[in-house]
Amino acid sequence: MHTYLRALSLSAAVLLASSAVFAAPPPAQKAAPGTLVLVFRDGHRQAFNLADIERVEFPTAEPTGAAAPTAPSRGRFLGKWEVGDGNGGTFYITLHEDGTAMRTLGDVKGKWVYANGEALITWNDGAEDAIRRVASRYQKFAYKAGKAFTDVPDNVTNARNTTSNPI
C-alpha cells in the first residue's frame, strides 16, 4: 500500500507540473519590423502595421495655448520657401533659425516668429506674411502694410519648402 501511495503521489506531482506548463500562456512573440505593439493593462497585445498609422495622438484635458498636437514644429518652417505672389508669379522667402527672414520680391528683410503652429513674418516695408499648414499642404497668406494676421488676407497662395530636410 505504501508503494501504491508513493506512485500515486509521484503521478499527481507530474500531472500538476505538466498542466501548469501547458496552461501557461505562450511566450510573447517578437513584433515584426515596421509594427507598433500595444500591451494593455490586462496583458493582451495588439499589433499595428506602421504603414497603416497616420499619427498617434495623446489627448489632453485642455489646450495650454501651445501649438496643437498636429501643428508642424518650428523647425519645419526653417529654410527657403517658394511662394506665390498673388499674380501668378513666384518668389522665395527664407526663414533663418535666428528669427530673421529674407524675401526675394523687392529684396526685403524682416523677422519671423513661430506662433500657434504658424510662421508669422513681419517685413521691414510693413507688409506681413503667414505660412500655415492647411490640411496636408502649406499656404502663404499675404497682408499689406497696416493689416494684422487676423484680418482677411490680400491673397493666399501655395507655399513649398524647398529645403531638402526641414527639421
Summary of the structure (lengths in Angstrom):
residues: 167
radius of gyration: 30.4
end to end distance: 81.2
largest distance: 108.4
contacts: 361
relative contact order: 0.12
helix: 17%
strand: 37%
